[in-house]
Amino acid sequence: MALDPSVNIGRKAWLPCSHCSHRDGLYLLDSDANMVHVQCPQCHKVWWIDTGNGVGRRSRDADGPPWPAQSA
């Protein structure tokens, strides 16, 4: 898996990778409340993390979006 094309190497979430134990920060792709969408620069895994800070939405599936898609 390659790096997500939207990766900005200047935006990092200072959390360890739970998949490969990389400790130098994850690329921050997106965020919503206490949920952050990240990619590991070492193993390239992409997932949502509930940081547990503040009040926010809760994930049903850690690898999927943190909330159901809104229908039009």
Buried (B, 14 or more C-beta within 10 A) or exposed (E): EEEBEEBEEEBBBEBEBBEEEBEEBBBBBBBEBBBBBBBBBBEBBBBBBBEEEEEBBEBEEEEEBBBEEEEE
